Amino acid sequence: AKKGNLDGLRRLREDMCPWSPDAYKAAARGGHLHVIQWLLKEGCPTNMDIHIAAAKGGHLHILQWLRAEDLFYLHCPGDRESQISHVAAQEGHLHILKWLQKEGLSLGEMNHIFAARAGQLFVLHWMWTMNLLSRTRIRHVGLHAEEKGHLSILSWLEVLDRRSLSP
């Protein structure tokens, strides 16, 4: 599933290999929508990892398909959008954050922390330009960036401070 080899999966299934929801996770992480579609059609059991794996891999087309097929909330206890946005912020997948916002879905309350800890300056800059970073969140960004040694974020915060944090 990870490599998108549908013929190989068919052969494994013909040889009576057991199904596993992990197949979805591998396919989503690799961006293989055709494999996810086949697994669903064939009745493979699912879990919530499809969404997170797609976000982690930056595969917006899979998230869009899940939403279009009314599968976006499949097996998702809690706030699915926040979980997806946290992973996207951490991995630097700004296109997924923009899509969530455009769709009116939750961006989560902790994206700034995930982005700061991972050194994702361009995500933080976008959040700032969209007025998603309060003064308190800016302080949290500084603490986490300092803890992880992300000097580019600390330099950016210095410039913001000199401008009185106004976009």
DSSP file (Angstrom, degrees, kcal/mol; ACC not computed):
  #  RESIDUE AA STRUCTURE BP1 BP2  ACC     N-H-->O    O-->H-N    N-H-->O    O-->H-N    TCO  KAPPA ALPHA  PHI   PSI    X-CA   Y-CA   Z-CA
    1    1 A A    >         0   0    0      0, 0.0     3,-0.9     0, 0.0    31,-0.1   0.000 360.0 360.0 360.0 -36.6    0.0    0.0    0.0
    2    2 A K  T 3   +     0   0    0      1,-0.3    30,-0.1     2,-0.1    21,-0.0   0.841 360.0  39.4 -61.2 -34.6    2.9    2.3    0.8
    3    3 A K  T 3  S-     0   0    0      2,-0.1    -1,-0.3    28,-0.0     3,-0.1   0.432 112.7-114.9 -97.4   0.4    4.2    2.2   -2.7
    4    4 A G    <   +     0   0    0     -3,-0.9     2,-1.4     1,-0.2     3,-0.2   0.696  59.3 155.4  78.2  18.4    0.8    2.3   -4.4
    5    5 A N     >  +     0   0    0      1,-0.2     4,-1.7     2,-0.1    -1,-0.2  -0.636  12.8 172.9 -85.8  90.6    1.2   -1.2   -5.9
    6    6 A L  H  > S+     0   0    0     -2,-1.4     4,-2.5     1,-0.2    -1,-0.2   0.860  76.3  55.9 -67.5 -37.2   -2.4   -2.3   -6.3
    7    7 A D  H  > S+     0   0    0      1,-0.2     4,-2.3     2,-0.2    -1,-0.2   0.913 107.5  50.0 -62.0 -41.6   -1.4   -5.5   -8.2
    8    8 A G  H  > S+     0   0    0      1,-0.2     4,-2.3     2,-0.2    -1,-0.2   0.895 110.4  49.8 -63.3 -40.4    0.7   -6.6   -5.2
    9    9 A L  H  X S+     0   0    0     -4,-1.7     4,-2.5     2,-0.2    -2,-0.2   0.902 109.2  52.0 -65.1 -40.7   -2.1   -5.9   -2.8
   10   10 A R  H  X S+     0   0    0     -4,-2.5     4,-2.5     2,-0.2    -2,-0.2   0.920 110.1  48.7 -60.9 -43.5   -4.5   -7.9   -4.9
   11   11 A R  H  X S+     0   0    0     -4,-2.3     4,-1.8     2,-0.2    -2,-0.2   0.919 110.9  50.3 -63.8 -43.0   -2.1  -10.9   -5.0
   12   12 A L  H  <>S+     0   0    0     -4,-2.3     5,-2.4     1,-0.2    -1,-0.2   0.912 111.8  48.3 -60.3 -41.7   -1.7  -10.6   -1.2
   13   13 A R  H ><5S+     0   0    0     -4,-2.5     3,-1.7     1,-0.2    -2,-0.2   0.897 108.6  52.8 -67.0 -39.9   -5.4  -10.6   -0.7
   14   14 A E  H 3<5S+     0   0    0     -4,-2.5    -1,-0.2     1,-0.3    -2,-0.2   0.827 104.6  57.0 -62.9 -30.9   -5.9  -13.6   -3.1
   15   15 A D  T 3<5S-     0   0    0     -4,-1.8    -1,-0.3    -5,-0.2    -2,-0.2   0.281 123.1-110.1 -83.4  11.3   -3.3  -15.4   -0.9
   16   16 A M  T < 5 +     0   0    0     -3,-1.7    -3,-0.2     1,-0.2    -2,-0.1   0.732  55.5 168.9  68.9  25.9   -5.6  -14.8    2.1
   17   17 A C      < -     0   0    0     -5,-2.4    -1,-0.2    -6,-0.2     2,-0.0  -0.491  41.8-105.3 -64.1 138.6   -3.4  -12.2    3.8
   18   18 A P        -     0   0    0      0, 0.0     2,-0.1     0, 0.0    -1,-0.1  -0.324  31.5-111.7 -70.0 150.0   -5.5  -10.6    6.6
   19   19 A W        -     0   0    0     -3,-0.1     3,-0.0    24,-0.1    25,-0.0  -0.418  34.1-174.2 -72.8 152.7   -6.8   -7.0    6.2
   20   20 A S    >   -     0   0    0     -2,-0.1     3,-2.0    25,-0.1     4,-0.4  -0.971  34.0-134.6-149.0 137.0   -5.4   -4.3    8.4
   21   21 A P  T >> S+     0   0    0      0, 0.0     4,-1.3     0, 0.0     3,-0.9   0.716 101.6  77.9 -59.8 -18.5   -6.4   -0.6    8.8
   22   22 A D  H 3> S+     0   0    0      1,-0.2     4,-2.4     2,-0.2     5,-0.2   0.756  79.6  69.1 -63.1 -22.5   -2.6    0.1    8.6
   23   23 A A  H <> S+     0   0    0     -3,-2.0     4,-2.4     1,-0.2    -1,-0.2   0.897  98.4  49.9 -62.3 -39.3   -2.9   -0.4    4.8
   24   24 A Y  H <> S+     0   0    0     -3,-0.9     4,-3.1    -4,-0.4     5,-0.3   0.926 109.1  51.4 -62.6 -45.0   -4.9    2.8    4.6
   25   25 A K  H  X S+     0   0    0     -4,-1.3     4,-2.5     1,-0.2    -2,-0.2   0.922 111.6  46.6 -59.3 -45.5   -2.3    4.7    6.7
   26   26 A A  H  X S+     0   0    0     -4,-2.4     4,-1.6     2,-0.2    -1,-0.2   0.916 114.4  47.1 -64.4 -43.3    0.5    3.5    4.4
   27   27 A A  H  X>S+     0   0    0     -4,-2.4     5,-2.9     2,-0.2     4,-0.6   0.913 113.8  47.6 -65.5 -42.6   -1.5    4.4    1.2
   28   28 A A  H ><5S+     0   0    0     -4,-3.1     3,-0.9     1,-0.2    -2,-0.2   0.908 109.8  52.1 -66.1 -41.9   -2.4    7.8    2.6
   29   29 A R  H 3<5S+     0   0    0     -4,-2.5    -1,-0.2    -5,-0.3    -2,-0.2   0.852 112.9  46.1 -62.7 -33.7    1.1    8.6    3.7
   30   30 A G  H 3<5S-     0   0    0     -4,-1.6    -1,-0.3    -5,-0.2    -2,-0.2   0.537 114.6-117.6 -85.9  -7.0    2.3    7.7    0.2
   31   31 A G  T <<5 +     0   0    0     -3,-0.9     2,-1.3    -4,-0.6    -3,-0.2   0.742  61.5 149.6  80.6  23.4   -0.4    9.8   -1.5
   32   32 A H    >>< +     0   0    0     -5,-2.9     4,-1.7     1,-0.2     3,-0.7  -0.636  12.8 167.2 -97.5  80.6   -2.0    6.7   -3.2
   33   33 A L  H 3> S+     0   0    0     -2,-1.3     4,-2.8     1,-0.2     5,-0.2   0.868  74.6  61.1 -59.8 -39.3   -5.7    7.6   -3.5
   34   34 A H  H 3> S+     0   0    0      1,-0.2     4,-1.9     2,-0.2    -1,-0.2   0.848 104.8  49.3 -60.1 -32.8   -6.4    4.7   -5.9
   35   35 A V  H <> S+     0   0    0     -3,-0.7     4,-2.9     2,-0.2    -1,-0.2   0.915 110.1  50.0 -71.8 -43.0   -5.2    2.3   -3.2
   36   36 A I  H  X S+     0   0    0     -4,-1.7     4,-2.4     1,-0.2    -2,-0.2   0.928 111.4  49.4 -59.6 -45.0   -7.5    3.9   -0.5
   37   37 A Q  H  X S+     0   0    0     -4,-2.8     4,-2.3     1,-0.2    -1,-0.2   0.908 112.5  47.5 -61.3 -42.4  -10.4    3.7   -2.9
   38   38 A W  H  X S+     0   0    0     -4,-1.9     4,-2.4    -5,-0.2    -2,-0.2   0.925 110.2  51.8 -65.7 -44.9   -9.7    0.0   -3.7
   39   39 A L  H  X>S+     0   0    0     -4,-2.9     5,-2.5     1,-0.2     4,-0.5   0.913 111.9  47.0 -58.9 -43.4   -9.3   -0.8    0.0
   40   40 A L  H ><5S+     0   0    0     -4,-2.4     3,-1.1     1,-0.2    -1,-0.2   0.932 112.1  49.9 -62.8 -45.7  -12.7    0.8    0.8
   41   41 A K  H 3<5S+     0   0    0     -4,-2.3    -2,-0.2     1,-0.3    -1,-0.2   0.855 110.8  50.3 -61.7 -35.9  -14.4   -1.0   -2.1
   42   42 A E  H 3<5S-     0   0    0     -4,-2.4    -1,-0.3    -5,-0.2    -2,-0.2   0.507 118.3-110.7 -84.5  -4.3  -13.0   -4.3   -1.0
   43   43 A G  T <<5 +     0   0    0     -3,-1.1    -3,-0.2    -4,-0.5    -2,-0.1   0.695  52.7 167.8  87.7  19.1  -14.2   -3.9    2.6
   44   44 A C      < -     0   0    0     -5,-2.5    -1,-0.2    -6,-0.2    -2,-0.0  -0.472  44.1-106.7 -63.9 134.0  -10.9   -3.4    4.4
   45   45 A P        -     0   0    0      0, 0.0   -21,-0.2     0, 0.0     2,-0.2  -0.344  40.6-150.1 -63.7 144.7  -11.6   -2.2    7.9
   46   46 A T        -     0   0    0    -23,-0.1     2,-0.3    -3,-0.1   -24,-0.1  -0.638  17.0-176.2-112.2 168.0  -10.7    1.5    8.5
   47   47 A N    >   -     0   0    0    -26,-0.2     3,-0.9    -2,-0.2    29,-0.1  -0.877  46.4 -88.2-148.2-175.6   -9.5    3.7   11.3
   48   48 A M  T >> S+     0   0    0     -2,-0.3     4,-1.0     1,-0.2     3,-0.6   0.503 101.9  90.1 -78.9  -2.9   -8.8    7.4   11.8
   49   49 A D  H 3>  +     0   0    0      1,-0.2     4,-2.8     2,-0.2     5,-0.3   0.692  68.8  76.2 -69.7 -17.5   -5.2    7.2   10.7
   50   50 A I  H <> S+     0   0    0     -3,-0.9     4,-2.3     1,-0.2    -1,-0.2   0.948  98.4  43.8 -56.7 -49.7   -6.1    7.9    7.0
   51   51 A H  H <> S+     0   0    0     -3,-0.6     4,-2.4     2,-0.2    -1,-0.2   0.921 115.8  45.7 -63.3 -47.9   -6.6   11.6    7.7
   52   52 A I  H  X S+     0   0    0     -4,-1.0     4,-2.8     1,-0.2    -1,-0.2   0.908 113.3  49.7 -65.8 -42.3   -3.6   12.1    9.8
   53   53 A A  H  X S+     0   0    0     -4,-2.8     4,-2.1     2,-0.2    -1,-0.2   0.898 110.8  49.9 -64.5 -40.0   -1.3   10.1    7.4
   54   54 A A  H  X>S+     0   0    0     -4,-2.3     5,-2.8    -5,-0.3     4,-0.6   0.918 113.3  46.2 -64.1 -42.8   -2.6   12.2    4.5
   55   55 A A  H ><5S+     0   0    0     -4,-2.4     3,-0.9     3,-0.2    -2,-0.2   0.914 110.9  52.5 -65.4 -42.5   -1.9   15.4    6.3
   56   56 A K  H 3<5S+     0   0    0     -4,-2.8    -1,-0.2     1,-0.3    -2,-0.2   0.884 112.8  44.7 -61.5 -38.6    1.5   14.3    7.5
   57   57 A G  H 3<5S-     0   0    0     -4,-2.1    -1,-0.3    -5,-0.2    -2,-0.2   0.535 113.2-118.9 -82.5  -6.4    2.4   13.4    3.9
   58   58 A G  T <<5 +     0   0    0     -3,-0.9     2,-1.4    -4,-0.6    -3,-0.2   0.750  59.6 152.7  77.3  24.0    1.0   16.7    2.6
   59   59 A H    >>< +     0   0    0     -5,-2.8     4,-1.3     1,-0.2     3,-1.0  -0.604  11.6 167.3 -94.8  79.2   -1.6   14.9    0.4
   60   60 A L  H 3> S+     0   0    0     -2,-1.4     4,-3.0     1,-0.3     5,-0.3   0.846  70.8  66.5 -58.8 -37.0   -4.4   17.4    0.2
   61   61 A H  H 3> S+     0   0    0      1,-0.2     4,-1.9     2,-0.2    -1,-0.3   0.830 100.9  50.0 -59.1 -31.1   -6.0   15.5   -2.7
   62   62 A I  H <> S+     0   0    0     -3,-1.0     4,-2.8     2,-0.2    -1,-0.2   0.922 111.2  47.5 -72.8 -43.7   -6.8   12.6   -0.3
   63   63 A L  H  X S+     0   0    0     -4,-1.3     4,-2.2     1,-0.2    -2,-0.2   0.909 112.7  50.1 -61.8 -41.3   -8.3   15.0    2.3
   64   64 A Q  H  X S+     0   0    0     -4,-3.0     4,-2.7     2,-0.2    -1,-0.2   0.912 111.5  48.2 -63.4 -42.2  -10.4   16.6   -0.4
   65   65 A W  H  X S+     0   0    0     -4,-1.9     4,-2.5    -5,-0.3     6,-0.2   0.929 109.9  51.6 -64.6 -45.0  -11.6   13.3   -1.6
   66   66 A L  H  <>S+     0   0    0     -4,-2.8     5,-3.5     1,-0.2     6,-0.9   0.903 113.5  45.5 -58.0 -41.1  -12.5   12.1    1.9
   67   67 A R  H ><5S+     0   0    0     -4,-2.2     3,-1.4     4,-0.3    -2,-0.2   0.922 112.7  49.5 -68.6 -44.0  -14.5   15.2    2.4
   68   68 A A  H 3<5S+     0   0    0     -4,-2.7    -2,-0.2     1,-0.3    -1,-0.2   0.837 111.8  49.0 -64.3 -33.1  -16.2   15.0   -1.0
   69   69 A E  T 3<5S-     0   0    0     -4,-2.5    -1,-0.3    -5,-0.2    -2,-0.2   0.325 116.5-114.3 -89.0   7.9  -17.1   11.4   -0.4
   70   70 A D  T < 5S+     0   0    0     -3,-1.4    -3,-0.2    -5,-0.1    -2,-0.1   0.822  89.5 113.0  62.2  32.7  -18.5   12.2    3.1
   71   71 A L    > < +     0   0    0     -5,-3.5     3,-1.7    -6,-0.2    -4,-0.3   0.262  36.9 103.6-111.5   7.4  -15.8   10.2    4.7
   72   72 A F  T 3  S+     0   0    0     -6,-0.9    -5,-0.2     1,-0.3    -1,-0.1   0.830  87.0  41.0 -63.3 -31.9  -14.0   13.1    6.3
   73   73 A Y  T >  S+     0   0    0     -7,-0.2     3,-1.1    -3,-0.1    -1,-0.3   0.163  82.6 140.6-102.6  18.3  -15.4   12.3    9.7
   74   74 A L  T <  S-     0   0    0     -3,-1.7    -3,-0.1     1,-0.3   -27,-0.1  -0.445  82.1 -14.7 -62.8 123.4  -14.9    8.5    9.4
   75   75 A H  T 3  S+     0   0    0     -2,-0.3    -1,-0.3     1,-0.2   -27,-0.2   0.897  96.2 144.4  50.7  50.5  -13.8    7.0   12.7
   76   76 A C    <   -     0   0    0     -3,-1.1     4,-0.3   -29,-0.1     2,-0.2  -0.748  29.2-172.5-127.6  89.7  -12.8   10.4   14.2
   77   77 A P        +     0   0    0      0, 0.0     2,-0.1     0, 0.0    -3,-0.0  -0.541  63.8   3.2 -70.0 142.1  -13.4   10.9   17.9
   78   78 A G  S    S-     0   0    0     -2,-0.2     2,-1.1     1,-0.1    -2,-0.1  -0.411 122.0 -17.4  82.3-158.4  -12.8   14.4   18.9
   79   79 A D     >  -     0   0    0      1,-0.2     4,-1.9    -2,-0.1     5,-0.2  -0.716  55.8-177.9 -94.1  93.3  -11.9   17.3   16.7
   80   80 A R  H  > S+     0   0    0     -2,-1.1     4,-2.5    -4,-0.3     5,-0.2   0.894  81.3  54.2 -57.6 -44.8  -10.6   15.9   13.4
   81   81 A E  H  > S+     0   0    0      1,-0.2     4,-2.9     2,-0.2    -1,-0.2   0.900 107.5  50.3 -61.3 -40.6   -9.9   19.3   11.8
   82   82 A S  H  > S+     0   0    0      2,-0.2     4,-2.6     1,-0.2    -1,-0.2   0.916 110.2  49.9 -63.6 -42.1   -7.6   20.3   14.8
   83   83 A Q  H  X S+     0   0    0     -4,-1.9     4,-1.9     1,-0.2    -2,-0.2   0.927 113.5  46.0 -61.8 -44.2   -5.7   17.0   14.6
   84   84 A I  H  X S+     0   0    0     -4,-2.5     4,-2.6     1,-0.2    -2,-0.2   0.920 113.5  48.9 -63.9 -43.8   -5.2   17.5   10.8
   85   85 A S  H  X S+     0   0    0     -4,-2.9     4,-2.7    21,-0.2     5,-0.2   0.868 108.3  53.4 -67.9 -35.3   -4.2   21.1   11.2
   86   86 A H  H  X S+     0   0    0     -4,-2.6     4,-2.3     2,-0.2    -1,-0.2   0.929 112.1  44.8 -63.7 -43.9   -1.7   20.3   14.0
   87   87 A V  H  X S+     0   0    0     -4,-1.9     4,-2.4     2,-0.2    -2,-0.2   0.924 113.8  50.1 -64.7 -44.0    0.0   17.7   11.8
   88   88 A A  H  X>S+     0   0    0     -4,-2.6     5,-2.7     1,-0.2     4,-1.0   0.908 111.7  48.2 -61.9 -42.3    0.0   20.1    8.8
   89   89 A A  H  <5S+     0   0    0     -4,-2.7     3,-0.4     3,-0.2    -1,-0.2   0.917 113.0  48.2 -64.0 -43.1    1.5   22.9   10.9
   90   90 A Q  H  <5S+     0   0    0     -4,-2.3    -2,-0.2     1,-0.2    -1,-0.2   0.883 116.0  42.8 -64.7 -39.5    4.2   20.7   12.3
   91   91 A E  H  <5S-     0   0    0     -4,-2.4    -1,-0.2    -5,-0.2    -2,-0.2   0.545 113.2-116.1 -86.6  -7.5    5.1   19.3    8.9
   92   92 A G  T  <5 +     0   0    0     -4,-1.0     2,-1.6    -3,-0.4     3,-0.2   0.758  60.4 151.7  80.7  25.1    4.9   22.7    7.2
   93   93 A H    >>< +     0   0    0     -5,-2.7     4,-1.4    -6,-0.2     3,-1.1  -0.582   9.5 166.9 -91.9  75.9    2.0   21.9    4.9
   94   94 A L  H 3>  +     0   0    0     -2,-1.6     4,-2.8     1,-0.3     5,-0.2   0.824  69.5  65.1 -60.0 -34.5    0.7   25.4    4.5
   95   95 A H  H 3> S+     0   0    0      1,-0.2     4,-1.7     2,-0.2    -1,-0.3   0.833 102.3  49.2 -60.6 -31.8   -1.6   24.3    1.6
   96   96 A I  H <> S+     0   0    0     -3,-1.1     4,-2.6     2,-0.2    -1,-0.2   0.903 110.3  49.8 -73.9 -41.2   -3.5   22.0    3.9
   97   97 A L  H  X S+     0   0    0     -4,-1.4     4,-2.3     1,-0.2    -2,-0.2   0.919 111.4  49.2 -61.2 -43.2   -3.9   24.8    6.5
   98   98 A K  H  X S+     0   0    0     -4,-2.8     4,-2.7     1,-0.2    -1,-0.2   0.897 111.0  50.2 -63.3 -39.6   -5.2   27.2    3.8
   99   99 A W  H  X S+     0   0    0     -4,-1.7     4,-2.4    -5,-0.2     6,-0.2   0.931 109.0  50.9 -64.6 -45.6   -7.6   24.6    2.6
  100  100 A L  H  <>S+     0   0    0     -4,-2.6     5,-2.9     1,-0.2     4,-0.4   0.926 113.3  46.2 -56.7 -45.0   -9.0   23.9    6.1
  101  101 A Q  H ><5S+     0   0    0     -4,-2.3     3,-1.4     1,-0.2    -2,-0.2   0.926 111.5  50.8 -64.3 -44.6   -9.5   27.6    6.5
  102  102 A K  H 3<5S+     0   0    0     -4,-2.7    -1,-0.2     1,-0.3    -2,-0.2   0.855 109.9  50.9 -61.3 -36.1  -11.1   28.0    3.1
  103  103 A E  T 3<5S-     0   0    0     -4,-2.4    -1,-0.3    -5,-0.2    -2,-0.2   0.501 116.7-115.1 -80.0  -4.2  -13.5   25.2    3.9
  104  104 A G  T < 5 +     0   0    0     -3,-1.4    -3,-0.2    -4,-0.4     2,-0.2   0.743  67.8 144.2  76.1  22.6  -14.5   26.8    7.2
  105  105 A L      < -     0   0    0     -5,-2.9    -1,-0.2    -6,-0.2     2,-0.1  -0.552  58.3 -83.3 -93.4 160.7  -13.0   23.9    9.2
  106  106 A S        -     0   0    0     -2,-0.2   -21,-0.2     1,-0.1    -1,-0.1  -0.340  26.5-162.0 -66.5 136.9  -11.2   24.3   12.5
  107  107 A L        -     0   0    0      1,-0.1     4,-0.3    -2,-0.1    -1,-0.1   0.462  43.5-121.8 -94.7  -3.3   -7.5   25.3   12.5
  108  108 A G        -     0   0    0      1,-0.1     3,-0.3     2,-0.1    -1,-0.1   0.232  10.1-104.1  79.1 154.7   -7.0   24.1   16.0
  109  109 A E  S    S+     0   0    0      1,-0.2     3,-0.2     2,-0.1    -1,-0.1   0.539 111.2  51.2 -91.2  -9.1   -5.8   26.1   19.0
  110  110 A M    >>  +     0   0    0      1,-0.1     4,-2.1     2,-0.1     3,-0.7   0.294  68.1 109.2-116.3   9.4   -2.2   24.7   19.1
  111  111 A N  H 3> S+     0   0    0     -3,-0.3     4,-3.0    -4,-0.3     5,-0.3   0.875  78.0  57.5 -56.2 -39.0   -0.9   25.1   15.6
  112  112 A H  H 3> S+     0   0    0      1,-0.2     4,-2.3     2,-0.2    -1,-0.3   0.872 108.1  46.9 -60.8 -36.6    1.5   27.9   16.6
  113  113 A I  H <> S+     0   0    0     -3,-0.7     4,-2.7     2,-0.2     5,-0.2   0.931 113.0  47.5 -71.8 -45.6    3.1   25.5   19.1
  114  114 A F  H  X S+     0   0    0     -4,-2.1     4,-1.4     1,-0.2    -2,-0.2   0.920 115.8  45.8 -60.4 -43.4    3.4   22.6   16.6
  115  115 A A  H  X>S+     0   0    0     -4,-3.0     5,-2.8    -5,-0.2     4,-0.6   0.916 113.7  48.6 -66.4 -43.2    4.8   25.0   14.0
  116  116 A A  H ><5S+     0   0    0     -4,-2.3     3,-0.9    -5,-0.3    -2,-0.2   0.920 110.6  49.9 -64.5 -44.3    7.3   26.7   16.5
  117  117 A R  H 3<5S+     0   0    0     -4,-2.7    -1,-0.2     1,-0.2    -2,-0.2   0.812 114.9  45.0 -65.2 -29.1    8.6   23.4   17.8
  118  118 A A  H 3<5S-     0   0    0     -4,-1.4    -1,-0.2    -5,-0.2    -2,-0.2   0.474 113.2-116.9 -93.8  -2.7    9.2   22.1   14.3
  119  119 A G  T <<5 +     0   0    0     -3,-0.9     2,-1.7    -4,-0.6     3,-0.2   0.792  56.2 157.9  76.1  27.6   10.8   25.4   13.1
  120  120 A Q     >< +     0   0    0     -5,-2.8     4,-1.9     1,-0.2     3,-0.5  -0.559   5.4 166.0 -89.1  75.2    8.1   26.1   10.5
  121  121 A L  H  > S+     0   0    0     -2,-1.7     4,-3.0     1,-0.2     5,-0.2   0.881  71.9  55.3 -59.5 -42.9    8.6   29.9   10.2
  122  122 A F  H  > S+     0   0    0      1,-0.2     4,-1.9     2,-0.2    -1,-0.2   0.833 107.5  50.8 -65.9 -29.7    6.6   30.3    7.0
  123  123 A V  H  > S+     0   0    0     -3,-0.5     4,-2.5     2,-0.2    -1,-0.2   0.923 112.3  46.9 -67.9 -44.8    3.6   28.6    8.7
  124  124 A L  H  X S+     0   0    0     -4,-1.9     4,-2.5     2,-0.2    -2,-0.2   0.906 110.8  51.9 -63.3 -41.6    4.0   31.0   11.6
  125  125 A H  H  X S+     0   0    0     -4,-3.0     4,-2.6     2,-0.2    -1,-0.2   0.920 110.5  48.5 -62.1 -43.2    4.3   34.0    9.3
  126  126 A W  H  X S+     0   0    0     -4,-1.9     4,-1.7     2,-0.2    -2,-0.2   0.926 110.4  51.2 -61.4 -44.7    1.1   33.0    7.5
  127  127 A M  H  <>S+     0   0    0     -4,-2.5     5,-3.1     1,-0.2     6,-0.5   0.902 111.0  49.1 -59.3 -40.4   -0.7   32.6   10.8
  128  128 A W  H ><5S+     0   0    0     -4,-2.5     3,-1.7     1,-0.2     5,-0.2   0.928 109.9  49.5 -65.7 -45.3    0.5   36.1   11.8
  129  129 A T  H 3<5S+     0   0    0     -4,-2.6    -1,-0.2     1,-0.3    -2,-0.2   0.774 110.4  52.1 -66.3 -24.1   -0.6   37.7    8.5
  130  130 A M  T 3<5S-     0   0    0     -4,-1.7    -1,-0.3    -5,-0.2    -2,-0.2   0.304 117.2-115.6 -91.1   8.2   -4.0   36.0    9.0
  131  131 A N  T < 5S+     0   0    0     -3,-1.7    -3,-0.2    -5,-0.1    -2,-0.1   0.868  78.3 129.1  59.4  39.2   -4.3   37.5   12.5
  132  132 A L      < +     0   0    0     -5,-3.1     2,-0.6    -6,-0.2    -4,-0.2   0.373  51.2  77.7-101.3   1.5   -4.2   34.0   14.1
  133  133 A L        -     0   0    0     -6,-0.5    -1,-0.1    -5,-0.2     2,-0.1  -0.929  62.4-166.5-118.5 110.2   -1.5   34.8   16.5
  134  134 A S     >  -     0   0    0     -2,-0.6     4,-2.5     1,-0.1     5,-0.2  -0.314  41.6 -98.7 -78.6 171.9   -2.3   36.8   19.6
  135  135 A R  H  > S+     0   0    0      1,-0.2     4,-2.0     2,-0.2     5,-0.1   0.896 126.8  52.4 -58.9 -40.0    0.4   38.4   21.8
  136  136 A T  H  > S+     0   0    0      1,-0.2     4,-2.0     2,-0.2    -1,-0.2   0.921 110.0  47.3 -63.1 -43.5    0.1   35.4   24.2
  137  137 A R  H  > S+     0   0    0      1,-0.2     4,-2.6     2,-0.2    -2,-0.2   0.877 107.9  56.2 -66.5 -36.6    0.5   33.0   21.3
  138  138 A I  H  X S+     0   0    0     -4,-2.5     4,-2.2     2,-0.2    -1,-0.2   0.912 107.0  50.1 -60.1 -41.5    3.5   35.0   20.1
  139  139 A R  H  X S+     0   0    0     -4,-2.0     4,-2.3     2,-0.2    -2,-0.2   0.917 110.0  50.0 -62.5 -42.6    5.1   34.5   23.5
  140  140 A H  H  X S+     0   0    0     -4,-2.0     4,-2.5     1,-0.2     5,-0.3   0.902 108.0  53.7 -62.0 -40.5    4.4   30.8   23.4
  141  141 A V  H  X S+     0   0    0     -4,-2.6     4,-2.8     1,-0.2     5,-0.3   0.934 109.0  49.5 -57.6 -46.5    6.0   30.7   19.9
  142  142 A G  H  X S+     0   0    0     -4,-2.2     4,-2.4     1,-0.2    -2,-0.2   0.908 110.4  49.4 -60.5 -44.1    9.1   32.3   21.3
  143  143 A L  H  X S+     0   0    0     -4,-2.3     4,-2.2     2,-0.2    -1,-0.2   0.928 115.7  42.2 -62.5 -45.7    9.4   29.9   24.3
  144  144 A H  H  X S+     0   0    0     -4,-2.5     4,-1.8     2,-0.2    -2,-0.2   0.884 114.4  50.4 -71.7 -37.8    9.0   26.8   22.1
  145  145 A A  H  X>S+     0   0    0     -4,-2.8     5,-2.6    -5,-0.3     4,-0.8   0.906 112.3  48.1 -65.3 -40.3   11.4   28.2   19.3
  146  146 A E  H ><5S+     0   0    0     -4,-2.4     3,-0.7    -5,-0.3    -2,-0.2   0.926 109.3  52.7 -64.9 -44.3   14.0   29.0   22.0
  147  147 A E  H 3<5S+     0   0    0     -4,-2.2    -1,-0.2     1,-0.2    -2,-0.2   0.871 116.1  39.8 -58.8 -37.7   13.7   25.6   23.5
  148  148 A K  H 3<5S-     0   0    0     -4,-1.8    -1,-0.2    -5,-0.1    -2,-0.2   0.477 112.7-117.4 -93.1  -3.4   14.2   23.9   20.2
  149  149 A G  T <<5 +     0   0    0     -4,-0.8     2,-1.5    -3,-0.7    -3,-0.2   0.808  53.2 160.4  75.8  29.8   16.9   26.3   19.0
  150  150 A H     >< +     0   0    0     -5,-2.6     4,-1.7     1,-0.2     3,-0.5  -0.656  10.0 175.8 -88.0  86.9   15.1   27.7   16.0
  151  151 A L  H  > S+     0   0    0     -2,-1.5     4,-2.7     1,-0.2     5,-0.2   0.811  72.8  61.0 -65.1 -32.7   17.0   31.0   15.6
  152  152 A S  H  > S+     0   0    0      1,-0.2     4,-2.0     2,-0.2    -1,-0.2   0.890 106.7  46.8 -64.0 -37.0   15.2   32.0   12.4
  153  153 A I  H  > S+     0   0    0     -3,-0.5     4,-2.5     2,-0.2    -1,-0.2   0.908 111.6  50.8 -69.2 -41.4   11.9   32.1   14.3
  154  154 A L  H  X S+     0   0    0     -4,-1.7     4,-1.8     2,-0.2    -2,-0.2   0.895 110.4  49.6 -63.6 -39.5   13.5   34.1   17.2
  155  155 A S  H  X S+     0   0    0     -4,-2.7     4,-2.0     2,-0.2    -1,-0.2   0.914 110.5  50.5 -63.8 -42.6   15.0   36.6   14.7
  156  156 A W  H  X S+     0   0    0     -4,-2.0     4,-2.4     1,-0.2    -2,-0.2   0.900 108.5  52.1 -61.5 -42.0   11.5   37.0   13.1
  157  157 A L  H  X S+     0   0    0     -4,-2.5     4,-2.6     1,-0.2    -1,-0.2   0.872 106.1  54.8 -64.0 -36.1   10.0   37.5   16.5
  158  158 A E  H  X S+     0   0    0     -4,-1.8     4,-2.1     2,-0.2    -1,-0.2   0.927 108.5  48.1 -60.8 -44.8   12.5   40.3   17.2
  159  159 A V  H  X S+     0   0    0     -4,-2.0     4,-1.3     1,-0.2    -2,-0.2   0.918 112.1  49.7 -62.3 -43.5   11.5   42.1   14.0
  160  160 A L  H  <>S+     0   0    0     -4,-2.4     5,-3.2     1,-0.2     6,-0.3   0.909 108.5  53.1 -61.0 -41.8    7.9   41.7   15.0
  161  161 A D  H ><5S+     0   0    0     -4,-2.6     3,-1.5     1,-0.3    -1,-0.2   0.895 106.1  52.9 -61.9 -40.0    8.6   43.1   18.4
  162  162 A R  H 3<5S+     0   0    0     -4,-2.1    -1,-0.3     1,-0.3    -2,-0.2   0.808 109.5  49.3 -65.2 -28.1   10.3   46.1   16.9
  163  163 A R  T ><5S-     0   0    0     -4,-1.3     3,-1.0    -3,-0.3    -1,-0.3   0.287 119.7-112.0 -91.9  10.1    7.2   46.7   14.8
  164  164 A S  T < 5 -     0   0    0     -3,-1.5    -3,-0.2     1,-0.2    -2,-0.1   0.788  59.1 -75.9  62.4  30.5    5.0   46.4   17.9
  165  165 A L  T 3 <S+     0   0    0     -5,-3.2    -1,-0.2     1,-0.2    -4,-0.1   0.743  92.3 140.9  58.2  27.7    3.5   43.1   16.6
  166  166 A S    <         0   0    0     -3,-1.0    -1,-0.2    -6,-0.3     0, 0.0  -0.888 360.0 360.0-104.9 128.4    1.2   44.8   14.1
  167  167 A P              0   0    0      0, 0.0    -1,-0.1     0, 0.0    -3,-0.1   0.504 360.0 360.0 -69.5 360.0    0.8   43.2   10.7
